[in-house]
């Protein structure tokens, strides 16, 4: 189970970093770096800061968290390629999460199916019929224990007090 979790974690970071590089390149060559790092000043734009913004945009888009701190502007015409990539990344992220959770659930259920479970064959729980006979009987299982319940008068007094 740990290997499956580690595999999905490595795959997640691979997807996120792939989209970081794609977003960075599309933003840099398409709009000169103004779509991903929208709030940055012209003098503050460097590769490290743009990669940080691209990483934040990528992981929030891929996991569909969408905090809103980094988002490509919707009114700028040059940012449409970045918005398209974010849409594709969000769709792939939803598919990734659903596949991972399905596979993880299947692995977990397979492990639980072979887990040693013991059942007690020495306890029989029998409920009476209707409200007039609402007593319960607990006792050992035998071939005669599935018949009708017979209560002594002392048992009934203890049961309903």
N, C-alpha and C positions, 0 to 999 in steps of 0.2 A: 504494500500500500504506500509505503514511503517512496519507493522508486517511481510509482505512478505520479504521485504528487510532485516529486522533483522533476520528472519529465515535463509535466504541464507547466511548471514554473519556468523552466528553461525555454520551453516553447513560447510562453507568454512574453518573456523578455526579448526573445528573438523577433516576434511579431512587432512589439513596441519599438525596438531599435530600428527595424526595417522601415517602419513608417516615420520615425524621426528623420532618417536620412532622406526618404522620399519627400516629406514635408519641407525639410530644409532646402533641398535642391529645387523643388518646384517654386517655393517662395523666393529663393534668392534669384533664380533666373527668370521667373515670371513677373515678379513685382518689385524686385530690388530689396527684398527683405522687409517689406512693410506690412505683410498680412499676419504672420505668426507673432511677431513682436510688435504688436500694434501700439502699445503705450510707450515704447522706447523713443528717446530723442535720437536725432541723426548722428550725433557725436558718440553716443553710447553703444551704437550697434557694432558688436564684434562677433566673431564666430562662436565663442563660448556662450555668450548671453543668448544668441539666437538658438543654439543647440539646447540650452536649458528651457527656453520657451517652447521649442519644438517637442522636447521630451514631455513637458507638462501637458501640452496640447494632445500629444499622442496617447499618453496613458489615460488621460481623462476621457478621451474619445473612444479608445479601444474598450475600456471597461464601462463605457456609457454612464460614467458618474456625472460629468459635465458640471464642474463647479462654477464655471463662468468667468474665472479669473483670466483665462487665456482663450480667446476665440477669434477666428478670422472675422473681420468686419463684413457685414452683409450688404452695405451700400457701396462698397468699392468694387468697380468693375474688374480690376486686375486680380482680385482675390477669389474669383470663381473656381479656378483649378484647385486651390487649397481647400475650399469648401467641398468640392467634389471628392477629393481624397479623404477628407474627414468623414463624409457620408459613407464612402466605401469601407473605411476603417471601422466605423460604428457597426455596420452590418456584419462585417467579418468578426468583430468582437462579440456580438450577440451569438453568432454561430459557434464561436470558439467556446464561450462559456457554457452553452447548452450541450455541446459535444463532450466537453470535459466533465461536466456534472453528470451526464448520462453514463459515461465510461467509469467514472469514480463510483457512482451508485451501483453499477453492475459488479464491479470488483468487490465492493463492500458486501453486497448481498451474497456473492459467491463465497466470501470468507465466512459470513454468518451461517450459511447453509451447511457447512461442514463443521461448525462448532459443536462441541459435545454438549448435548442437552439431555438431562435425565428427567423422567417423569415419575411421579410417585404412584405406585400401584396399590399402596396401602391405605389410601384415603378415598372415601366415597362421599360426595356431597349430594344430598338429595333434598329437594324442596317439595313441600306439600302442594296439593291442588287447591287453587282458589283462596279466598280470604278465610274460610272457615278452618282450613288446615294450613296455617302459615308457619308451622314449625320447621326447623331444620334438623337434620340428623347427620352427625359426623361419625364415621366408624370405619372399621377395616372392610375392605372389599372381599366379598365371598360370593359364591354362586347364589346364595339366598339373600344378599343384601339389596338386590334390585327390586324386590317385591314391595308390598305395601308397608308403610311405616306404622309401627305399633308403639304407642306411648303408654307408659305407666302414669298413674295419677300424680306421682311425685315429680315426674319429668315435666308434665304440663304446668304444674304450679310453679316450678322453677323457671320455666321458659317464659311465662306470661307475667311474672312479677317484676 
